[in-house]
């Protein structure tokens, strides 16, 4: 990169990024910032993947992910680098409930992804018998975790199925749309997995992880943050920063073939209309797409990627007139807090509802006459809901909202967003599979992979994955020389 103009020289190393979700964009941003020439190719007509804003009744809202983990630095730092630092905002309220056994019950404090450290905090949410069993967990013999274990299986063994079914499942379902009895503890909560291997008691392991988190975050800042106008603004802001540094971004440009150049190294990336040549490639595509593109050059990595399963889900966004909602307060007729989770064991259609107007102060101010909320539907293995028509998903959501929260008003607008194959699943053994994929890909000079399938589905984890891939590409001898000379190093 030219240190004065911030643009890459024509003779700088050329890296093609395949995929324009937040991982691909973060990789491109990292690469152009280090002096590489970058071309990003995205098959869809828009950037951002699962980050998307839209409008409902004239109000701008998120139609995909709506918040970012604030206690990891990657997403917050990228938002600031893309010019959105002054729009970062924590939730106005973060108190949530669990709709279970016919009532909304406060979400207990003192847990790690639903795994409790204090049995007393679960009184009211769980039965007295379940709370008593959890309190006696330190009396059990130590568990044998091995190389990996399903988080639901371990928690059920140590604390009982009730805590899994009514607390761990709804929380993990919100992150992975998965099944707690299949999800890898090592992948989903790695620090808790390591602590559980060191402690005879799971409760003690949870308390240790909580103490570490508190010590690392003095003052207990917000766990999550949003962006005024929606987290879906982040992809376009990052794309603008990439372009400002000379990067090219092409949408509606699916890659159909990826091959190594025969002479002199490098890669050929073929689309329907043209072939690009590159010194390096960052493959930031979903597992099925990455599998197809690597089939010839790395059959072993391709086979591993082909085995990754995905869950689909739908978001139903509803806008109400505040005057149509009975009662008092900004969220008239709705219970306090930012929303509620729904355990699968209770057999409801929805798995969660977020009271967006109450959760995000910017939305409350931007649409003072509206109250916006949303529900989510669809879990791994239970995706028949997604085959229903939009109006049926709206009706199912309203029925559950009426039963859970007494909501009787009719919305003035509704928007259904389907995320087919939206969330990769992390079953037991997933970290080992990722290690095998990376080991095989590392045999291909100038190519790395990144995205939600590897190190976590959250926005910061995707960005960290992208930074790792970009840094490894830049560290390769040919690219390092080109980028370093161009940046005036």
Secondary structure, 3 states (H helix, E strand, C coil): CCCCCCCCCCCCCEEEEECCEHHHHHHHHHHHHCCCEEEEECCCCCCECCCCEEEECCEEEECCCCCEECCCHHHHHHHHHCCCHHHEECCCCCCEEEEECCEEEECCCCEECCEECCHHHHECCECHHHHHHHHCHHHCCCCCCCCCCEHHHHHHHHHCHHHHHHHHHHHHHHHHCCCCCCEEHHHHCHHHHHHHHHCCCHHHHHHHHHHHHHHHCCCCCCCEEEECCCHHHHHHHHHHHHHHCCCEEECCCCEEEEEECCCCCCEEEEECCCEEEECEEEECCCHHHHHHHHCCCCHHHHHHHHCCCEEEEEEEEEEEEHHHCCCCCCCCCCCCCCEEEECHHHCCCCCEEECHHHHCHHHHHHCCCEEEEEEEECECCECHHHHCCHHHHHHHHHHHHHHHHCCCCCCCEEEEEEEEEEEECCECCHHHHHHHHHHHHCCCCCEEECCHHHHCCCHHHHHHHHHHHHHHHHHCHHHHHHHHHHCCC
